[in-house]
């Protein structure tokens, strides 16, 4: 469902930006910027809509096995508890950090693949070539944005806690760097790249479905 919404919004924003004349000339920079901003806008819109569920999922996953008694019984209980305790700000705690990461990751993820299709790998290219391009773009986007994702998860984990370790997103960056070093920002990045195969497949599969639908209209 989330992937479908992302893909729909990315196409919508890309169409709007093209109609607005962002890529009126056929230059590489113009195409790349249009695709980047469309992907970033789609990612941010989707994130704002699903953020309460995202933060609930993250906190519930961390809650498993920590103590004999779980702090939250489920998504609904988490949202109700946090809302009563901290209000809407508690439910959306860590959103700025998540938006920063979303702009970079989704901008590169969608923008990189669409730019590769427009400039390097045409639609008529063999399926395997488009999959290689998608995998390269997905891995690059995941690696570049991973420090932002690390900060995002740290900020989200604070929701519902009595003692807040980080006072802001900037404070989180500072403390991780000072106390744990640069390597902590990339802890888990390699396994994340291995998991990106599915994300690359989604891009190629969606591309194939659009090609099939376009042929059906002819």
Secondary structure as GFF3:
##gff-version 3
##sequence-region A 1 218
A	DSSP	alpha_helix	2	19	.	.	.	ID=ss1
A	DSSP	alpha_helix	28	63	.	.	.	ID=ss2
A	DSSP	alpha_helix	75	86	.	.	.	ID=ss3
A	DSSP	alpha_helix	88	91	.	.	.	ID=ss4
A	DSSP	alpha_helix	95	115	.	.	.	ID=ss5
A	DSSP	pi_helix	116	120	.	.	.	ID=ss6
A	DSSP	alpha_helix	127	157	.	.	.	ID=ss7
A	DSSP	alpha_helix	169	175	.	.	.	ID=ss8
A	DSSP	pi_helix	176	180	.	.	.	ID=ss9
A	DSSP	three_ten_helix	182	186	.	.	.	ID=ss10
A	DSSP	alpha_helix	189	194	.	.	.	ID=ss11
A	DSSP	alpha_helix	197	217	.	.	.	ID=ss12
###
